[in-house]
Amino acid sequence: MANGYDALLMLARLEQELVDTGRFDELDGLGEQWQEVAAGLPDPTPEDRAVLEEIELTVWTTVAAVRLQHEETSRLLTLLDRGRRAVGTYGGPFPAPGALNARG
């Protein structure tokens, strides 16, 4: 059976997989699992320290991926907002109802 540090590494890898595949809604439950495992950890052995280093690398890689996703989403929202404003002003104001049928 995996010790607590190995369990944390498995959670970190799962978190990374969820982010990489865009399954952000599934991340909520991992926080509780992470806290439960971390609460019962003993002081790390030298072998555990190597696992901790891998956990840290995995977590920072995941953080970088989330930041990239955030930047891309912000960029797309900005483009969408510009498009909406452009469409809203395209062609000027709408004519009054029936104005197109009136003869002048």
QUIHUMO-V15821 format. One line per field, one symbol per residue. phi: phi as a letter, one per 30 degrees, with the letter a starting at -180 (. if undefined). psi: psi as a letter, one per 30 degrees, with the letter a starting at -180 (. if undefined). A space follows every 50 residues. Layout:
phi=???
psi=???
This chain:
phi=.dddddddddddddedddddcicddddeddeddedddddcddeddedddd ddddddddddddedddddddddddddddddddddddddcdiiddddeidd cdcc
psi=kkleeeeeeeeeeeeeeeefgghefffefeeeeeeeeefgklkkleeeee eeeeeeeeeeeeeeeeeeeeeeeeeeeeeeeeeeeeeffkgalkllkfef fkk.
